[in-house]
Structure formats: structure tokens, C-alpha cells
Amino acid sequence: MVQVTSFHEVETKDGKTFISLELTGGLELIQSQTTGKFYATVRKCRVPSTFDVNIAKMMVGTQMDGDVIRVETDPYEYVNKRTGEVLLLQHSYAYRPKGSMELVGHSQVQEIQMA
């Protein structure tokens, strides 16, 4: 189960705008490779929509069947905003509707949430 937790106005290269919905998956515990301690996190991704801002606001809180899954990608750099550390990541996240193999909305890591 995922939940629409936010939305974002996105501008394309040609100057057009559209709304993407931010989907958040369920709680999971991950073990830090640095400290060995566990921390709670959620996976997030964004999916494009045809909604205007008013409809997008109404969609926040909506739950949908499916999962946010990790997808392997070409390497890209990510800067941890809290520490300034530059990380080389090789994954993104995407929404997979329940019962489907289709993936929607590949999103590179936007933030790292660590305890």
C-alpha cells in the first residue's frame, strides 16, 4: 500500500509545467552500513499526473494498492544535504501497481533520511 503524501509542480525543458504526485511506501527498518544500527525509513517516488493544483491537493492522503520499489540505474552523484557528503548511488525508486510488472515514475534519491 502506498499513500499520496505530497505533490510538486514540475517544469519541463520546453517550459511547460505539470503536477507530479509524491507516493510514499510503508515503513521499513534498514541497517546502516556505517554504524550497524537500524533506522526506520520509507521509500518515495514521484509519478506524473494530469491534475491541476486543486485536484492534486485533494489527492494528498489517498491510498493506492502497490509498492514503491528500488530500481537499479546508471550511477549518479547525490550530495547529502545534512553532511555535505557526496555519494555515488546506483538506484532510484518507482511505483509498481498491485498485480502489475509495470513501473511508473522512476525517481532518483532526493533526500536521505537517517536517524
N, CA, C and O of each residue as an XYZ file, in Angstrom:
460
protein
N       0.849     -1.167      0.000
C       0.000      0.000      0.000
C       0.903      1.242      0.000
O       1.878      1.302      0.750
N       0.581      2.217     -0.831
C       1.288      3.489     -0.853
C       0.285      4.606     -0.595
O      -0.925      4.425     -0.738
N       0.811      5.750     -0.216
C      -0.047      6.900      0.046
C       0.497      8.110     -0.688
O       1.709      8.323     -0.738
N      -0.406      8.907     -1.263
C      -0.013     10.185     -1.866
C       0.268     11.125     -0.702
O      -0.634     11.443      0.073
N       1.524     11.574     -0.576
C       1.900     12.401      0.569
C       2.178     13.850      0.203
O       2.248     14.709      1.083
N       2.338     14.130     -1.082
C       2.630     15.498     -1.499
C       2.481     15.583     -3.004
O       2.234     14.579     -3.672
N       2.632     16.783     -3.530
C       2.682     16.962     -4.975
C       3.669     18.076     -5.286
O       3.997     18.894     -4.426
N       4.141     18.092     -6.539
C       5.145     19.068     -6.954
C       4.804     19.580     -8.348
O       4.409     18.809     -9.222
N       4.957     20.871     -8.547
C       4.846     21.430     -9.886
C       6.207     21.278    -10.541
O       7.217     21.711     -9.987
N       6.239     20.669    -11.711
C       7.480     20.380    -12.412
C       7.479     21.141    -13.730
O       6.477     21.172    -14.444
N       8.618     21.755    -14.040
C       8.760     22.451    -15.322
C       9.624     21.608    -16.250
O      10.722     21.191    -15.882
N       9.119     21.363    -17.454
C       9.853     20.578    -18.440
C      10.906     21.462    -19.117
O      10.913     22.680    -18.939
N      11.787     20.837    -19.889
C      12.838     21.574    -20.590
C      12.276     22.625    -21.536
O      12.903     23.657    -21.774
N      11.077     22.354    -22.081
C      10.486     23.314    -23.016
C       9.578     24.337    -22.332
O       8.834     25.054    -23.000
N       9.639     24.402    -20.991
C       8.918     25.431    -20.253
C       7.494     25.100    -19.849
O       6.845     25.917    -19.196
N       6.992     23.948    -20.210
C       5.646     23.543    -19.802
C       5.695     23.042    -18.361
O       6.746     22.609    -17.888
N       4.571     23.098    -17.669
C       4.519     22.592    -16.300
C       3.486     21.487    -16.175
O       2.503     21.449    -16.916
N       3.719     20.592    -15.233
C       2.759     19.549    -14.905
C       2.907     19.232    -13.421
O       3.859     19.668    -12.775
N       1.972     18.483    -12.899
C       1.970     18.099    -11.483
C       2.437     16.654    -11.356
O       1.939     15.771    -12.054
N       3.398     16.419    -10.462
C       3.759     15.046    -10.122
C       3.310     14.793     -8.689
O       3.410     15.661     -7.823
N       2.817     13.592     -8.465
C       2.389     13.193     -7.132
C       3.516     12.439     -6.453
O       4.163     11.597     -7.075
N       3.759     12.732     -5.184
C       4.762     12.003     -4.425
C       4.073     10.851     -3.711
O       3.139     11.058     -2.936
N       4.540      9.637     -3.979
C       3.995      8.426     -3.356
C       4.984      7.932     -2.312
O       6.190      7.906     -2.556
N       4.476      7.541     -1.152
C       5.311      7.054     -0.067
C       4.867      5.649      0.300
O       3.686      5.396      0.538
N       5.840      4.733      0.342
C       5.554      3.346      0.692
C       5.517      3.148      2.195
O       5.560      4.110      2.962
N       5.435      1.895      2.607
C       5.330      1.560      4.020
C       6.654      1.654      4.762
O       7.724      1.755      4.161
N       6.554      1.619      6.059
C       7.704      1.687      6.962
C       8.576      0.450      6.809
O       8.071     -0.669      6.710
N       9.903      0.661      6.790
C      10.832     -0.461      6.807
C      12.045     -0.099      7.649
O      12.397      1.073      7.777
N      12.679     -1.114      8.222
C      13.884     -0.906      9.014
C      15.096     -1.291      8.180
O      15.132     -2.361      7.572
N      16.090     -0.406      8.158
C      17.311     -0.605      7.379
C      18.497     -0.541      8.332
O      18.505      0.262      9.265
N      19.501     -1.387      8.098
C      20.702     -1.356      8.926
C      21.757     -0.494      8.258
O      22.083     -0.708      7.091
N      22.289      0.469      8.980
C      23.317      1.365      8.469
C      24.587      0.590      8.173
O      25.038     -0.201      9.001
N      25.171      0.809      6.999
C      26.433      0.160      6.648
C      27.593      0.790      7.402
O      28.652      0.179      7.540
N      27.396      2.013      7.891
C      28.447      2.726      8.607
C      28.470      2.378     10.087
O      29.518      2.035     10.634
N      27.304      2.468     10.740
C      27.248      2.275     12.199
C      26.747      0.904     12.621
O      26.989      0.478     13.751
N      26.048      0.202     11.722
C      25.459     -1.088     12.070
C      24.134     -0.965     12.798
O      23.477     -1.971     13.064
N      23.729      0.266     13.126
C      22.464      0.489     13.820
C      21.312      0.501     12.818
O      21.493      0.813     11.641
N      20.117      0.152     13.317
C      18.934      0.155     12.476
C      18.244      1.505     12.548
O      18.271      2.176     13.580
N      17.627      1.896     11.444
C      16.821      3.111     11.416
C      15.588      2.858     10.565
O      15.587      2.015      9.668
N      14.542      3.609     10.870
C      13.284      3.487     10.138
C      13.301      4.433      8.950
O      13.795      5.556      9.049
N      12.760      3.980      7.829
C      12.702      4.812      6.639
C      11.499      4.398      5.791
O      10.845      3.393      6.070
N      11.225      5.171      4.771
C      10.197      4.849      3.781
C      10.770      5.138      2.403
O      11.654      5.981      2.248
N      10.265      4.442      1.421
C      10.659      4.689      0.038
C       9.665      5.660     -0.580
O       8.463      5.581     -0.330
N      10.186      6.582     -1.394
C       9.334      7.572     -2.047
C       9.653      7.627     -3.531
O      10.780      7.358     -3.947
N       8.657      7.974     -4.317
C       8.870      8.249     -5.729
C       7.828      9.262     -6.171
O       6.865      9.542     -5.458
N       8.038      9.798     -7.346
C       7.077     10.740     -7.923
C       6.545     10.168     -9.221
O       7.285      9.563     -9.996
N       5.244     10.366     -9.455
C       4.622      9.924    -10.701
C       3.931     11.113    -11.352
O       3.319     11.929    -10.664
N       4.026     11.216    -12.679
C       3.372     12.332    -13.360
C       1.856     12.193    -13.315
O       1.323     11.089    -13.204
N       1.173     13.330    -13.404
C      -0.286     13.298    -13.407
C      -0.825     14.301    -14.417
O      -0.083     15.110    -14.975
N      -2.121     14.228    -14.636
C      -2.815     15.193    -15.495
C      -3.576     16.208    -14.661
O      -4.345     16.999    -15.207
N      -3.377     16.201    -13.341
C      -4.145     17.039    -12.421
C      -3.665     18.480    -12.415
O      -2.510     18.776    -12.722
N      -4.589     19.372    -12.055
C      -4.176     20.731    -11.729
C      -3.897     20.765    -10.226
O      -4.096     19.764     -9.538
N      -3.440     21.907     -9.715
C      -3.059     22.020     -8.311
C      -4.226     21.707     -7.381
O      -4.033     21.047     -6.360
N      -5.423     22.161     -7.709
C      -6.580     21.926     -6.833
C      -6.893     20.440     -6.686
O      -7.163     19.964     -5.584
N      -6.857     19.715     -7.795
C      -7.114     18.266     -7.735
C      -5.969     17.577     -6.986
O      -6.211     16.683     -6.175
N      -4.729     17.985     -7.251
C      -3.576     17.376     -6.571
C      -3.701     17.538     -5.059
O      -3.401     16.602     -4.317
N      -4.135     18.699     -4.593
C      -4.334     18.913     -3.151
C      -5.352     17.921     -2.592
O      -5.170     17.402     -1.490
N      -6.414     17.657     -3.337
C      -7.437     16.712     -2.886
C      -6.913     15.281     -2.852
O      -7.409     14.470     -2.071
N      -5.919     14.950     -3.681
C      -5.390     13.587     -3.751
C      -4.458     13.259     -2.596
O      -4.254     12.082     -2.296
N      -3.879     14.273     -1.930
C      -2.978     14.024     -0.806
C      -3.751     13.262      0.272
O      -4.834     13.675      0.688
N      -3.181     12.153      0.710
C      -3.825     11.282      1.695
C      -4.454     10.047      1.080
O      -4.777      9.097      1.793
N      -4.632     10.047     -0.236
C      -5.214      8.895     -0.922
C      -4.268      7.698     -0.835
O      -3.062      7.844     -1.029
N      -4.811      6.517     -0.543
C      -4.022      5.291     -0.521
C      -4.307      4.481     -1.780
O      -5.434      4.446     -2.276
N      -3.254      3.826     -2.289
C      -3.379      3.008     -3.500
C      -2.669      1.689     -3.273
O      -1.656      1.628     -2.576
N      -3.214      0.619     -3.874
C      -2.559     -0.684     -3.806
C      -1.296     -0.651     -4.653
O      -1.287     -0.090     -5.748
N      -0.244     -1.247     -4.146
C       1.020     -1.320     -4.869
C       2.174     -1.045     -3.920
O       1.986     -0.936     -2.708
N       3.376     -0.934     -4.489
C       4.599     -0.739     -3.709
C       5.496      0.280     -4.382
O       5.429      0.482     -5.594
N       6.336      0.917     -3.584
C       7.445      1.697     -4.114
C       8.651      0.780     -4.035
O       9.032      0.338     -2.951
N       9.254      0.491     -5.186
C      10.352     -0.479     -5.221
C      11.654      0.180     -5.669
O      11.653      1.208     -6.347
N      12.750     -0.435     -5.275
C      14.090      0.017     -5.666
C      14.398     -0.515     -7.063
O      14.132     -1.677     -7.370
N      14.969      0.360     -7.912
C      15.303      0.007     -9.285
C      16.766      0.374     -9.529
O      17.177      1.500     -9.250
N      17.550     -0.569    -10.046
C      18.951     -0.286    -10.354
C      19.045      0.669    -11.551
O      18.299      0.528    -12.520
N      19.970      1.645    -11.480
C      20.135      2.651    -12.532
C      21.615      2.865    -12.828
O      22.486      2.287    -12.178
N      21.876      3.702    -13.815
C      23.245      4.151    -14.046
C      23.682      4.982    -12.845
O      22.845      5.643    -12.230
N      24.959      4.969    -12.493
C      25.436      5.723    -11.331
C      25.198      7.234    -11.484
O      25.293      7.787    -12.579
N      24.888      7.881    -10.356
C      24.761      9.340    -10.313
C      25.207      9.810     -8.933
O      25.160      9.057     -7.960
N      25.643     11.072     -8.863
C      26.105     11.629     -7.598
C      24.939     12.233     -6.831
O      24.041     12.848     -7.407
N      24.975     12.044     -5.535
C      23.986     12.628     -4.633
C      24.744     13.293     -3.496
O      25.660     12.695     -2.932
N      24.373     14.531     -3.150
C      25.001     15.231     -2.041
C      24.052     15.190     -0.848
O      22.926     15.682     -0.925
N      24.511     14.600      0.253
C      23.735     14.561      1.489
C      23.656     15.990      2.018
O      24.674     16.564      2.405
N      22.457     16.566      2.037
C      22.280     17.962      2.422
C      22.663     18.225      3.871
O      23.045     19.339      4.228
N      22.562     17.203      4.697
C      22.865     17.385      6.118
C      24.365     17.377      6.394
O      24.852     18.142      7.227
N      25.102     16.503      5.687
C      26.532     16.351      5.981
C      27.441     16.902      4.894
O      28.627     17.121      5.137
N      26.905     17.131      3.696
C      27.720     17.576      2.577
C      28.456     16.441      1.878
O      29.148     16.668      0.885
N      28.314     15.236      2.384
C      28.990     14.075      1.806
C      28.438     13.780      0.411
O      27.226     13.786      0.198
N      29.349     13.520     -0.542
C      28.957     13.165     -1.904
C      28.939     11.644     -2.001
O      29.942     10.981     -1.735
N      27.788     11.103     -2.384
C      27.617      9.659     -2.518
C      27.403      9.297     -3.971
O      26.780     10.057     -4.713
N      27.900      8.171     -4.382
C      27.639      7.648     -5.718
C      26.551      6.589     -5.576
O      26.785      5.518     -5.015
N      25.366      6.894     -6.086
C      24.236      5.979     -5.986
C      23.968      5.319     -7.325
O      24.281      5.876     -8.377
N      23.386      4.127     -7.280
C      23.078      3.377     -8.487
C      21.664      2.815     -8.425
O      21.400      1.713     -8.907
N      20.752      3.589     -7.823
C      19.364      3.135     -7.753
C      18.416      4.325     -7.742
O      18.791      5.451     -7.414
N      17.203      4.041     -8.105
C      16.118      5.006     -7.994
C      14.921      4.240     -7.438
O      15.041      3.064     -7.096
N      13.779      4.896     -7.347
C      12.578      4.258     -6.855
C      11.447      4.464     -7.855
O      11.395      5.484     -8.542
N      10.554      3.500     -7.932
C       9.421      3.579     -8.849
C       8.211      2.927     -8.198
O       8.338      2.087     -7.307
N       7.033      3.333     -8.662
C       5.780      2.749     -8.174
C       5.419      1.561     -9.044
O       5.470      1.639    -10.272
N       5.049      0.446     -8.395
C       4.564     -0.744     -9.096
C       3.156     -1.028     -8.595
O       2.979     -1.434     -7.447
N       2.140     -0.818     -9.453
C       0.766     -1.117     -9.037
C       0.615     -2.594     -8.672
O       1.291     -3.453     -9.239
N      -0.266     -2.879     -7.732
C      -0.501     -4.261     -7.307
C      -0.927     -5.110     -8.495
O      -1.803     -4.721     -9.268
N      -0.295     -6.285     -8.634
C      -0.633     -7.218     -9.692
C      -0.025     -6.883    -11.044
O      -0.346     -7.534    -12.039
N       0.843     -5.884    -11.101
C       1.428     -5.457    -12.367
C       2.947     -5.564    -12.302
O       3.537     -5.507    -11.223
N       3.567     -5.720    -13.454
C       5.022     -5.673    -13.549
C       5.485     -4.307    -14.074
O       6.684     -4.028    -14.118
N       4.530     -3.463    -14.471
C       4.856     -2.129    -14.978
C       5.371     -1.252    -13.845
O       4.888     -1.333    -12.716
N       6.354     -0.413    -14.154
C       6.892      0.531    -13.190
C       6.557      1.938    -13.645
O       6.634      2.245    -14.835
N       6.186      2.793    -12.704
C       5.776      4.155    -13.015
C       6.615      5.122    -12.199
O       6.823      4.911    -11.004
N       7.101      6.186    -12.840
C       7.693      7.296    -12.116
C       9.038      7.067    -11.491
O       9.190      7.306    -10.293
N      10.036      6.612    -12.239
C      11.384      6.457    -11.682
C      11.846      7.773    -11.072
O      11.804      8.810    -11.734
N      12.285      7.745     -9.822
C      12.741      8.934     -9.116
C      14.097      8.668     -8.483
O      14.246      7.725     -7.706
N      15.101      9.503     -8.815
C      16.376      9.395     -8.145
C      16.198      9.825     -6.703
O      15.239     10.518     -6.364
N      17.119      9.415     -5.865
C      17.052      9.753     -4.448
C      17.113     11.270     -4.307
O      18.029     11.908     -4.825
N      16.139     11.848     -3.605
C      16.076     13.293     -3.377
C      16.628     13.675     -2.011
O      17.172     14.764     -1.828
N      16.483     12.772     -1.064
C      16.947     13.033      0.291
C      17.232     11.709      0.965
O      16.644     10.683      0.625
N      18.133     11.742      1.918
C      18.418     10.555      2.701
C      17.947     10.823      4.105
O      18.324     11.821      4.720
N      17.123      9.930      4.611
C      16.563     10.107      5.943
C      17.261      9.120      6.869
O      17.041      7.913      6.775
N      18.086      9.624      7.747
C      18.796      8.760      8.677
C      18.632      9.283     10.093
O      18.546     10.489     10.327
N      18.592      8.358     11.018
C      18.476      8.737     12.431
C      19.817      9.198     12.965
O      19.924      9.559     14.137
